Amino acid sequence: MNRRRFLAIIMSVFMILSLLPVTVFAETTAAVLDGQLKIQGTAVAGTTLKADMQGIKNEGITEDSVSYEWFRKTPEDEKKEQQGEKPELKQLGKEKTYTIVKDDVDSKIVLTITGLEDKGFSGSLTATTATVAETVEAAEQNQTKTELNTEDM
């Protein structure tokens, strides 16, 4: 191969590289979600739940910085977890809020938020409600039991 052809090829490669956007070569510096996610609302049929993000330590995080996934964890799923298995939870929605339905009674609602990399966040956090009840009184009893069990740990 002659010298001019070789130089033409090298120049073509440099020209192509110069046309690529800088973001192709940039490192992603998304902040990993850190802190504690909670669920706002009472675990009772008919109630609407939403993410309580006050315990998340990342600066600048908003409701639009994450994606949402709501799941139902049944007592059978909890037994599988205790046996070391990973249960397949039923997905309930991907909205910012979730309204509890009758089918959720006697189960727990699990919320997982995942950071959106295009908003500068990565990783995920999960929160779980107390067992969903049919009435507010029963839900308050379930919440008290959950808080007592958490304090014992």
Kinemage of the C-alpha trace (Angstrom):
@kinemage 1
@onewidth
@group {chain A} dominant
@subgroup {mainchain}
@vectorlist {calphas} color= white
{ca met a 1} P 0.000 0.000 0.000
{ca asn a 2} L 1.473 3.326 -0.928
{ca arg a 3} L 2.012 6.135 1.541
{ca arg a 4} L -0.744 8.444 0.210
{ca arg a 5} L -3.392 5.744 0.421
{ca phe a 6} L -2.313 4.947 3.992
{ca leu a 7} L -2.530 8.623 4.989
{ca ala a 8} L -5.950 8.930 3.329
{ca ile a 9} L -7.251 5.998 5.378
{ca ile a 10} L -5.858 7.439 8.624
{ca met a 11} L -7.382 10.851 7.858
{ca ser a 12} L -10.761 9.202 7.123
{ca val a 13} L -10.707 7.393 10.467
{ca phe a 14} L -9.942 10.646 12.326
{ca met a 15} L -12.720 12.428 10.466
{ca ile a 16} L -15.251 9.726 11.406
{ca leu a 17} L -14.166 9.849 15.060
{ca ser a 18} L -14.550 13.621 15.116
{ca leu a 19} L -18.156 13.290 13.985
{ca leu a 20} L -19.124 11.049 16.925
{ca pro a 21} L -20.841 12.868 19.781
{ca val a 22} L -18.763 13.455 22.875
{ca thr a 23} L -21.304 11.563 25.007
{ca val a 24} L -20.209 8.294 23.392
{ca phe a 25} L -16.873 8.655 25.146
{ca ala a 26} L -18.088 10.315 28.349
{ca glu a 27} L -18.326 8.306 31.545
{ca thr a 28} L -21.732 8.038 33.147
{ca thr a 29} L -21.723 9.771 36.500
{ca ala a 30} L -25.247 8.955 37.609
{ca ala a 31} L -25.685 9.158 41.374
{ca val a 32} L -26.772 5.870 42.941
{ca leu a 33} L -29.984 6.205 44.962
{ca asp a 34} L -29.217 6.285 48.665
{ca gly a 35} L -31.413 6.479 51.741
{ca gln a 36} L -34.734 5.039 52.802
{ca leu a 37} L -37.858 4.905 50.684
{ca lys a 38} L -41.223 4.798 52.444
{ca ile a 39} L -44.792 4.430 51.227
{ca gln a 40} L -47.273 7.171 52.071
{ca gly a 41} L -50.818 6.001 52.817
{ca thr a 42} L -52.643 3.422 54.903
{ca ala a 43} L -52.634 -0.209 53.764
{ca val a 44} L -56.409 -0.513 53.381
{ca ala a 45} L -58.579 -1.311 50.363
{ca gly a 46} L -59.564 1.832 48.458
{ca thr a 47} L -56.609 3.927 49.668
{ca thr a 48} L -54.157 5.500 47.233
{ca leu a 49} L -50.474 4.983 48.026
{ca lys a 50} L -47.526 7.057 46.857
{ca ala a 51} L -43.775 7.176 47.364
{ca asp a 52} L -42.460 9.113 50.358
{ca met a 53} L -39.031 10.211 49.131
{ca gln a 54} L -38.081 12.399 52.122
{ca gly a 55} L -35.656 9.735 53.403
{ca ile a 56} L -33.696 9.628 50.147
{ca lys a 57} L -30.352 11.369 50.600
{ca asn a 58} L -29.602 12.224 46.952
{ca glu a 59} L -29.604 15.957 46.299
{ca gly a 60} L -31.916 17.199 43.565
{ca ile a 61} L -34.035 14.050 43.328
{ca thr a 62} L -37.682 14.571 42.371
{ca glu a 63} L -40.658 12.360 41.579
{ca asp a 64} L -39.704 12.647 37.912
{ca ser a 65} L -36.128 11.419 38.519
{ca val a 66} L -37.248 7.804 39.012
{ca ser a 67} L -39.488 5.145 37.537
{ca tyr a 68} L -42.066 3.366 39.691
{ca glu a 69} L -43.126 -0.288 39.942
{ca trp a 70} L -45.839 -1.529 42.300
{ca phe a 71} L -46.106 -5.232 43.199
{ca arg a 72} L -48.316 -7.500 45.325
{ca lys a 73} L -46.527 -9.815 47.782
{ca thr a 74} L -48.835 -12.608 48.927
{ca pro a 75} L -48.335 -14.759 52.049
{ca glu a 76} L -47.190 -17.555 49.704
{ca asp a 77} L -44.523 -15.221 48.283
{ca glu a 78} L -43.322 -14.481 51.817
{ca lys a 79} L -43.064 -18.220 52.579
{ca lys a 80} L -40.947 -18.686 49.443
{ca glu a 81} L -38.670 -15.843 50.577
{ca gln a 82} L -38.255 -17.436 53.999
{ca gln a 83} L -37.240 -20.684 52.274
{ca gly a 84} L -34.556 -18.826 50.332
{ca glu a 85} L -36.422 -18.684 47.020
{ca lys a 86} L -37.089 -15.530 45.019
{ca pro a 87} L -40.846 -15.280 44.414
{ca glu a 88} L -42.288 -13.836 41.206
{ca leu a 89} L -44.365 -10.918 42.502
{ca lys a 90} L -47.427 -9.772 40.571
{ca gln a 91} L -46.829 -6.365 39.025
{ca leu a 92} L -49.660 -3.938 39.733
{ca gly a 93} L -48.589 -0.792 37.915
{ca lys a 94} L -45.910 1.674 36.865
{ca glu a 95} L -47.571 4.931 37.878
{ca lys a 96} L -46.484 7.363 40.615
{ca thr a 97} L -49.427 6.235 42.763
{ca tyr a 98} L -51.284 2.977 43.326
{ca thr a 99} L -54.841 2.539 44.605
{ca ile a 100} L -55.301 -0.604 46.682
{ca val a 101} L -58.025 -2.996 45.442
{ca lys a 102} L -59.915 -5.827 47.194
{ca asp a 103} L -57.580 -8.445 45.611
{ca asp a 104} L -54.707 -6.901 47.601
{ca val a 105} L -56.290 -7.657 51.005
{ca asp a 106} L -54.087 -9.982 53.126
{ca ser a 107} L -51.061 -9.218 50.920
{ca lys a 108} L -48.386 -6.546 51.137
{ca ile a 109} L -47.750 -3.862 48.521
{ca val a 110} L -44.147 -3.417 47.411
{ca leu a 111} L -42.872 -0.263 45.704
{ca thr a 112} L -39.574 -0.208 43.827
{ca ile a 113} L -38.219 3.048 42.439
{ca thr a 114} L -35.360 3.023 39.958
{ca gly a 115} L -33.232 6.041 39.132
{ca leu a 116} L -33.449 7.351 35.575
{ca glu a 117} L -29.940 7.681 34.169
{ca asp a 118} L -30.954 10.473 31.799
{ca lys a 119} L -31.967 12.452 34.927
{ca gly a 120} L -28.626 11.680 36.622
{ca phe a 121} L -29.637 8.818 38.940
{ca ser a 122} L -29.142 5.052 38.994
{ca gly a 123} L -29.844 2.148 41.326
{ca ser a 124} L -33.109 1.332 43.048
{ca leu a 125} L -34.812 1.427 46.442
{ca thr a 126} L -37.710 -0.693 47.717
{ca ala a 127} L -40.378 -0.229 50.386
{ca thr a 128} L -43.143 -2.539 51.593
{ca thr a 129} L -46.443 -1.769 53.317
{ca ala a 130} L -47.929 -3.596 56.244
{ca thr a 131} L -50.454 -6.305 55.348
{ca val a 132} L -53.382 -4.775 53.468
{ca ala a 133} L -56.643 -4.836 55.437
{ca glu a 134} L -60.289 -4.291 54.546
{ca thr a 135} L -60.897 -1.632 57.204
{ca val a 136} L -58.911 1.280 58.625
{ca glu a 137} L -59.056 -0.221 62.145
{ca ala a 138} L -57.555 -3.522 60.983
{ca ala a 139} L -54.909 -1.642 58.978
{ca glu a 140} L -53.866 0.349 62.054
{ca gln a 141} L -53.470 -2.899 64.014
{ca asn a 142} L -51.352 -4.373 61.179
{ca gln a 143} L -49.201 -1.214 61.099
{ca thr a 144} L -48.638 -1.398 64.872
{ca lys a 145} L -47.584 -5.058 64.554
{ca thr a 146} L -45.197 -4.200 61.716
{ca glu a 147} L -43.613 -1.350 63.703
{ca leu a 148} L -43.162 -3.599 66.742
{ca asn a 149} L -41.527 -6.324 64.620
{ca thr a 150} L -39.205 -3.765 63.028
{ca glu a 151} L -38.102 -2.452 66.428
{ca asp a 152} L -37.285 -6.005 67.601
{ca met a 153} L -34.760 -6.449 64.773
